[in-house]
Amino acid sequence: MISAYDEDSNKDGFINQNDLRRFYVFDLDGSNKQNLVPSDYSVISSEYDCANDFMYVFAQLDENKNGQIEQTEKSSCVLD
């Protein structure tokens, strides 16, 4: 699994922390990339619960569709 900024989602000419952050899983050989979080969300954090072997991924919805996250946009757990 990897979390990355890999698209200029806010269309400012740069790929950086102002863009939406993705969360991917790959096959062992690095192929078959799959985005685990909907494309209109940005990953903000994750937590691993080792007692239950769960990974919680928290993300924010890009409510105004501008390709970046603002403090006023809601966050939620999108994977568990």
N, CA, C and O atoms as CSV, one atom per row, in Angstrom:
chain,resi,resn,atom,element,x,y,z
A,1,MET,N,N,0.839,-1.171,0.000
A,1,MET,CA,C,0.000,0.000,0.000
A,1,MET,C,C,0.883,1.233,0.000
A,1,MET,O,O,1.982,1.241,0.554
A,2,ILE,N,N,0.373,2.265,-0.633
A,2,ILE,CA,C,1.102,3.522,-0.681
A,2,ILE,C,C,0.110,4.677,-0.729
A,2,ILE,O,O,-0.952,4.577,-1.343
A,3,SER,N,N,0.467,5.755,-0.083
A,3,SER,CA,C,-0.304,6.983,-0.156
A,3,SER,C,C,0.559,8.003,-0.876
A,3,SER,O,O,1.730,8.172,-0.534
A,4,ALA,N,N,0.000,8.686,-1.871
A,4,ALA,CA,C,0.819,9.576,-2.689
A,4,ALA,C,C,-0.003,10.707,-3.296
A,4,ALA,O,O,-1.209,10.587,-3.514
A,5,TYR,N,N,0.698,11.810,-3.561
A,5,TYR,CA,C,0.173,12.883,-4.394
A,5,TYR,C,C,0.685,12.559,-5.794
A,5,TYR,O,O,1.889,12.635,-6.041
A,6,ASP,N,N,-0.203,12.202,-6.707
A,6,ASP,CA,C,0.255,11.764,-8.031
A,6,ASP,C,C,-0.502,12.421,-9.183
A,6,ASP,O,O,-0.409,11.977,-10.328
A,7,GLU,N,N,-1.243,13.470,-8.877
A,7,GLU,CA,C,-2.024,14.162,-9.904
A,7,GLU,C,C,-2.149,15.631,-9.517
A,7,GLU,O,O,-2.304,15.962,-8.342
A,8,ASP,N,N,-2.081,16.495,-10.502
A,8,ASP,CA,C,-2.280,17.925,-10.264
A,8,ASP,C,C,-3.782,18.195,-10.192
A,8,ASP,O,O,-4.361,18.781,-11.107
A,9,SER,N,N,-4.402,17.763,-9.098
A,9,SER,CA,C,-5.862,17.821,-8.975
A,9,SER,C,C,-6.406,19.237,-8.891
A,9,SER,O,O,-7.551,19.474,-9.276
A,10,ASN,N,N,-5.612,20.191,-8.395
A,10,ASN,CA,C,-6.100,21.567,-8.302
A,10,ASN,C,C,-5.686,22.413,-9.502
A,10,ASN,O,O,-5.973,23.610,-9.542
A,11,LYS,N,N,-5.019,21.807,-10.478
A,11,LYS,CA,C,-4.667,22.430,-11.769
A,11,LYS,C,C,-3.836,23.715,-11.615
A,11,LYS,O,O,-4.056,24.694,-12.328
A,12,ASP,N,N,-2.866,23.696,-10.660
A,12,ASP,CA,C,-1.993,24.862,-10.496
A,12,ASP,C,C,-0.635,24.677,-11.173
A,12,ASP,O,O,0.240,25.534,-11.046
A,13,GLY,N,N,-0.451,23.561,-11.894
A,13,GLY,CA,C,0.794,23.315,-12.610
A,13,GLY,C,C,1.826,22.530,-11.818
A,13,GLY,O,O,2.923,22.285,-12.319
A,14,PHE,N,N,1.501,22.127,-10.587
A,14,PHE,CA,C,2.433,21.398,-9.734
A,14,PHE,C,C,1.727,20.212,-9.079
A,14,PHE,O,O,0.528,20.271,-8.805
A,15,ILE,N,N,2.463,19.151,-8.835
A,15,ILE,CA,C,1.971,18.050,-8.009
A,15,ILE,C,C,2.647,18.208,-6.655
A,15,ILE,O,O,3.857,18.023,-6.524
A,16,ASN,N,N,1.844,18.554,-5.649
A,16,ASN,CA,C,2.393,18.802,-4.315
A,16,ASN,C,C,1.319,18.573,-3.253
A,16,ASN,O,O,0.252,18.038,-3.553
A,17,GLN,N,N,1.597,18.974,-2.022
A,17,GLN,CA,C,0.682,18.729,-0.912
A,17,GLN,C,C,-0.605,19.539,-0.981
A,17,GLN,O,O,-1.479,19.369,-0.132
A,18,ASN,N,N,-0.739,20.401,-1.954
A,18,ASN,CA,C,-1.994,21.129,-2.148
A,18,ASN,C,C,-2.991,20.329,-2.989
A,18,ASN,O,O,-4.151,20.722,-3.115
A,19,ASP,N,N,-2.548,19.218,-3.558
A,19,ASP,CA,C,-3.408,18.345,-4.365
A,19,ASP,C,C,-4.062,17.275,-3.488
A,19,ASP,O,O,-3.716,17.123,-2.316
A,20,LEU,N,N,-5.002,16.544,-4.065
A,20,LEU,CA,C,-5.667,15.455,-3.344
A,20,LEU,C,C,-4.713,14.273,-3.216
A,20,LEU,O,O,-4.037,13.904,-4.176
A,21,ARG,N,N,-4.662,13.688,-2.037
A,21,ARG,CA,C,-3.760,12.579,-1.746
A,21,ARG,C,C,-4.493,11.254,-1.929
A,21,ARG,O,O,-5.596,11.078,-1.412
A,22,ARG,N,N,-3.890,10.330,-2.657
A,22,ARG,CA,C,-4.498,9.035,-2.994
A,22,ARG,C,C,-3.951,7.921,-2.095
A,22,ARG,O,O,-2.932,8.095,-1.426
A,23,PHE,N,N,-4.634,6.788,-2.090
A,23,PHE,CA,C,-4.219,5.616,-1.326
A,23,PHE,C,C,-4.380,4.401,-2.232
A,23,PHE,O,O,-5.499,4.059,-2.614
A,24,TYR,N,N,-3.270,3.745,-2.580
A,24,TYR,CA,C,-3.281,2.652,-3.545
A,24,TYR,C,C,-2.820,1.345,-2.917
A,24,TYR,O,O,-2.100,1.332,-1.918
A,25,VAL,N,N,-3.250,0.254,-3.524
A,25,VAL,CA,C,-2.733,-1.076,-3.245
A,25,VAL,C,C,-2.270,-1.654,-4.586
A,25,VAL,O,O,-2.881,-1.408,-5.627
A,26,PHE,N,N,-1.180,-2.426,-4.540
A,26,PHE,CA,C,-0.600,-3.035,-5.729
A,26,PHE,C,C,-0.477,-4.536,-5.514
A,26,PHE,O,O,-0.529,-5.017,-4.382
A,27,ASP,N,N,-0.313,-5.276,-6.614
A,27,ASP,CA,C,0.095,-6.676,-6.513
A,27,ASP,C,C,1.542,-6.712,-6.043
A,27,ASP,O,O,2.225,-5.687,-6.059
A,28,LEU,N,N,2.018,-7.890,-5.623
A,28,LEU,CA,C,3.380,-8.013,-5.115
A,28,LEU,C,C,4.439,-7.581,-6.127
A,28,LEU,O,O,5.503,-7.100,-5.738
A,29,ASP,N,N,4.162,-7.748,-7.410
A,29,ASP,CA,C,5.143,-7.367,-8.434
A,29,ASP,C,C,5.017,-5.895,-8.858
A,29,ASP,O,O,5.692,-5.466,-9.794
A,30,GLY,N,N,4.165,-5.124,-8.182
A,30,GLY,CA,C,4.008,-3.700,-8.491
A,30,GLY,C,C,2.977,-3.408,-9.559
A,30,GLY,O,O,2.786,-2.249,-9.926
A,31,SER,N,N,2.316,-4.415,-10.060
A,31,SER,CA,C,1.307,-4.213,-11.102
A,31,SER,C,C,-0.088,-4.118,-10.480
A,31,SER,O,O,-0.251,-4.249,-9.267
A,32,ASN,N,N,-1.071,-3.892,-11.319
A,32,ASN,CA,C,-2.478,-3.878,-10.915
A,32,ASN,C,C,-2.761,-2.847,-9.817
A,32,ASN,O,O,-3.305,-3.183,-8.765
A,33,LYS,N,N,-2.387,-1.595,-10.074
A,33,LYS,CA,C,-2.632,-0.510,-9.125
A,33,LYS,C,C,-4.130,-0.271,-8.977
A,33,LYS,O,O,-4.856,-0.174,-9.967
A,34,GLN,N,N,-4.581,-0.176,-7.731
A,34,GLN,CA,C,-6.001,0.053,-7.462
A,34,GLN,C,C,-6.138,1.143,-6.410
A,34,GLN,O,O,-5.569,1.035,-5.324
A,35,ASN,N,N,-6.891,2.195,-6.727
A,35,ASN,CA,C,-7.153,3.273,-5.785
A,35,ASN,C,C,-8.212,2.801,-4.788
A,35,ASN,O,O,-9.297,2.377,-5.187
A,36,LEU,N,N,-7.897,2.873,-3.491
A,36,LEU,CA,C,-8.818,2.378,-2.473
A,36,LEU,C,C,-9.757,3.447,-1.927
A,36,LEU,O,O,-10.705,3.134,-1.206
A,37,VAL,N,N,-9.499,4.697,-2.268
A,37,VAL,CA,C,-10.319,5.819,-1.795
A,37,VAL,C,C,-10.930,6.494,-3.020
A,37,VAL,O,O,-10.230,6.697,-4.012
A,38,PRO,N,N,-12.203,6.845,-2.981
A,38,PRO,CA,C,-12.819,7.511,-4.134
A,38,PRO,C,C,-12.013,8.738,-4.584
A,38,PRO,O,O,-11.402,9.420,-3.762
A,39,SER,N,N,-12.016,9.004,-5.869
A,39,SER,CA,C,-11.156,10.054,-6.435
A,39,SER,C,C,-11.517,11.460,-5.986
A,39,SER,O,O,-10.708,12.371,-6.160
A,40,ASP,N,N,-12.701,11.678,-5.413
A,40,ASP,CA,C,-13.058,13.009,-4.935
A,40,ASP,C,C,-12.771,13.185,-3.441
A,40,ASP,O,O,-13.270,14.123,-2.819
A,41,TYR,N,N,-11.965,12.282,-2.866
A,41,TYR,CA,C,-11.515,12.360,-1.477
A,41,TYR,C,C,-9.998,12.528,-1.441
A,41,TYR,O,O,-9.303,12.166,-2.390
A,42,SER,N,N,-9.496,13.074,-0.347
A,42,SER,CA,C,-8.061,13.170,-0.109
A,42,SER,C,C,-7.741,12.510,1.226
A,42,SER,O,O,-8.348,12.842,2.244
A,43,VAL,N,N,-6.792,11.577,1.226
A,43,VAL,CA,C,-6.391,10.883,2.448
A,43,VAL,C,C,-5.711,11.882,3.386
A,43,VAL,O,O,-4.825,12.629,2.971
A,44,ILE,N,N,-6.131,11.889,4.646
A,44,ILE,CA,C,-5.511,12.797,5.615
A,44,ILE,C,C,-4.727,12.053,6.692
A,44,ILE,O,O,-3.797,12.615,7.271
A,45,SER,N,N,-5.084,10.801,6.971
A,45,SER,CA,C,-4.332,10.013,7.946
A,45,SER,C,C,-4.795,8.563,7.896
A,45,SER,O,O,-5.781,8.222,7.243
A,46,SER,N,N,-4.048,7.719,8.609
A,46,SER,CA,C,-4.445,6.324,8.752
A,46,SER,C,C,-3.980,5.828,10.111
A,46,SER,O,O,-3.052,6.376,10.706
A,47,GLU,N,N,-4.632,4.792,10.588
A,47,GLU,CA,C,-4.283,4.173,11.862
A,47,GLU,C,C,-4.389,2.662,11.698
A,47,GLU,O,O,-5.335,2.154,11.095
A,48,TYR,N,N,-3.406,1.955,12.243
A,48,TYR,CA,C,-3.451,0.496,12.214
A,48,TYR,C,C,-3.801,-0.012,13.598
A,48,TYR,O,O,-3.147,0.338,14.579
A,49,ASP,N,N,-4.826,-0.831,13.675
A,49,ASP,CA,C,-5.264,-1.468,14.915
A,49,ASP,C,C,-4.712,-2.894,14.910
A,49,ASP,O,O,-5.323,-3.803,14.348
A,50,CYS,N,N,-3.549,-3.078,15.543
A,50,CYS,CA,C,-2.897,-4.396,15.492
A,50,CYS,C,C,-3.675,-5.467,16.253
A,50,CYS,O,O,-3.584,-6.645,15.907
A,51,ALA,N,N,-4.429,-5.094,17.271
A,51,ALA,CA,C,-5.209,-6.081,18.027
A,51,ALA,C,C,-6.269,-6.752,17.162
A,51,ALA,O,O,-6.579,-7.928,17.350
A,52,ASN,N,N,-6.823,-5.999,16.213
A,52,ASN,CA,C,-7.874,-6.527,15.338
A,52,ASN,C,C,-7.435,-6.669,13.887
A,52,ASN,O,O,-8.224,-7.086,13.040
A,53,ASP,N,N,-6.177,-6.325,13.590
A,53,ASP,CA,C,-5.629,-6.381,12.227
A,53,ASP,C,C,-6.484,-5.581,11.241
A,53,ASP,O,O,-6.872,-6.078,10.184
A,54,PHE,N,N,-6.769,-4.326,11.617
A,54,PHE,CA,C,-7.546,-3.408,10.786
A,54,PHE,C,C,-6.719,-2.168,10.478
A,54,PHE,O,O,-5.953,-1.696,11.317
A,55,MET,N,N,-6.880,-1.653,9.277
A,55,MET,CA,C,-6.292,-0.369,8.896
A,55,MET,C,C,-7.454,0.599,8.680
A,55,MET,O,O,-8.346,0.349,7.870
A,56,TYR,N,N,-7.426,1.703,9.416
A,56,TYR,CA,C,-8.434,2.752,9.259
A,56,TYR,C,C,-7.819,3.879,8.447
A,56,TYR,O,O,-6.741,4.372,8.778
A,57,VAL,N,N,-8.499,4.284,7.392
A,57,VAL,CA,C,-8.023,5.363,6.538
A,57,VAL,C,C,-9.029,6.502,6.624
A,57,VAL,O,O,-10.216,6.321,6.355
A,58,PHE,N,N,-8.536,7.676,7.002
A,58,PHE,CA,C,-9.384,8.857,7.145
A,58,PHE,C,C,-9.146,9.784,5.964
A,58,PHE,O,O,-8.007,10.018,5.560
A,59,ALA,N,N,-10.235,10.306,5.416
A,59,ALA,CA,C,-10.140,11.140,4.223
A,59,ALA,C,C,-11.165,12.258,4.284
A,59,ALA,O,O,-12.148,12.195,5.023
A,60,GLN,N,N,-10.906,13.286,3.481
A,60,GLN,CA,C,-11.842,14.405,3.369
A,60,GLN,C,C,-12.413,14.452,1.963
A,60,GLN,O,O,-11.704,14.254,0.977
A,61,LEU,N,N,-13.698,14.716,1.895
A,61,LEU,CA,C,-14.375,14.891,0.621
A,61,LEU,C,C,-14.080,16.279,0.083
A,61,LEU,O,O,-14.201,17.269,0.805
A,62,ASP,N,N,-13.698,16.354,-1.173
A,62,ASP,CA,C,-13.504,17.641,-1.847
A,62,ASP,C,C,-14.890,18.155,-2.247
A,62,ASP,O,O,-15.303,18.042,-3.401
A,63,GLU,N,N,-15.592,18.718,-1.268
A,63,GLU,CA,C,-17.002,19.097,-1.452
A,63,GLU,C,C,-17.216,20.116,-2.563
A,63,GLU,O,O,-18.195,20.026,-3.304
A,64,ASN,N,N,-16.316,21.081,-2.688
A,64,ASN,CA,C,-16.516,22.121,-3.699
A,64,ASN,C,C,-15.828,21.791,-5.029
A,64,ASN,O,O,-15.819,22.614,-5.944
A,65,LYS,N,N,-15.250,20.582,-5.135
A,65,LYS,CA,C,-14.678,20.058,-6.389
A,65,LYS,C,C,-13.584,20.947,-6.974
A,65,LYS,O,O,-13.463,21.051,-8.195
A,66,ASN,N,N,-12.771,21.602,-6.104
A,66,ASN,CA,C,-11.700,22.460,-6.606
A,66,ASN,C,C,-10.339,21.754,-6.621
A,66,ASN,O,O,-9.328,22.382,-6.935
A,67,GLY,N,N,-10.301,20.462,-6.286
A,67,GLY,CA,C,-9.071,19.693,-6.369
A,67,GLY,C,C,-8.120,19.871,-5.210
A,67,GLY,O,O,-6.974,19.425,-5.274
A,68,GLN,N,N,-8.572,20.516,-4.153
A,68,GLN,CA,C,-7.761,20.658,-2.945
A,68,GLN,C,C,-8.674,20.627,-1.736
A,68,GLN,O,O,-9.888,20.786,-1.859
A,69,ILE,N,N,-8.083,20.420,-0.564
A,69,ILE,CA,C,-8.869,20.278,0.659
A,69,ILE,C,C,-8.767,21.544,1.496
A,69,ILE,O,O,-7.682,22.099,1.673
A,70,GLU,N,N,-9.903,21.993,2.006
A,70,GLU,CA,C,-9.959,23.122,2.928
A,70,GLU,C,C,-10.381,22.625,4.305
A,70,GLU,O,O,-10.990,21.561,4.423
A,71,GLN,N,N,-10.064,23.382,5.331
A,71,GLN,CA,C,-10.407,23.006,6.708
A,71,GLN,C,C,-11.921,22.869,6.914
A,71,GLN,O,O,-12.355,22.138,7.805
A,72,THR,N,N,-12.719,23.554,6.112
A,72,THR,CA,C,-14.172,23.537,6.279
A,72,THR,C,C,-14.819,22.257,5.737
A,72,THR,O,O,-15.987,21.988,6.017
A,73,GLU,N,N,-14.060,21.460,4.956
A,73,GLU,CA,C,-14.617,20.243,4.386
A,73,GLU,C,C,-14.540,19.110,5.401
A,73,GLU,O,O,-13.563,18.992,6.140
A,74,LYS,N,N,-15.578,18.280,5.431
A,74,LYS,CA,C,-15.718,17.221,6.434
A,74,LYS,C,C,-14.750,16.063,6.177
A,74,LYS,O,O,-14.426,15.756,5.030
A,75,SER,N,N,-14.292,15.424,7.264
A,75,SER,CA,C,-13.480,14.223,7.135
A,75,SER,C,C,-14.275,13.026,7.639
A,75,SER,O,O,-15.216,13.172,8.419
A,76,SER,N,N,-13.877,11.831,7.178
A,76,SER,CA,C,-14.551,10.606,7.605
A,76,SER,C,C,-13.615,9.428,7.417
A,76,SER,O,O,-12.604,9.524,6.720
A,77,CYS,N,N,-13.961,8.322,8.043
A,77,CYS,CA,C,-13.231,7.078,7.837
A,77,CYS,C,C,-13.826,6.412,6.611
A,77,CYS,O,O,-15.003,6.053,6.616
A,78,VAL,N,N,-13.029,6.238,5.551
A,78,VAL,CA,C,-13.563,5.676,4.312
A,78,VAL,C,C,-13.218,4.206,4.133
A,78,VAL,O,O,-13.848,3.529,3.321
A,79,LEU,N,N,-12.226,3.689,4.873
A,79,LEU,CA,C,-11.873,2.272,4.797
A,79,LEU,C,C,-11.655,1.746,6.192
A,79,LEU,O,O,-11.061,2.418,7.034
A,80,ASP,N,N,-12.131,0.556,6.434
A,80,ASP,CA,C,-11.774,-0.143,7.668
A,80,ASP,C,C,-11.835,-1.628,7.454
A,80,ASP,O,O,-11.567,-2.397,8.377
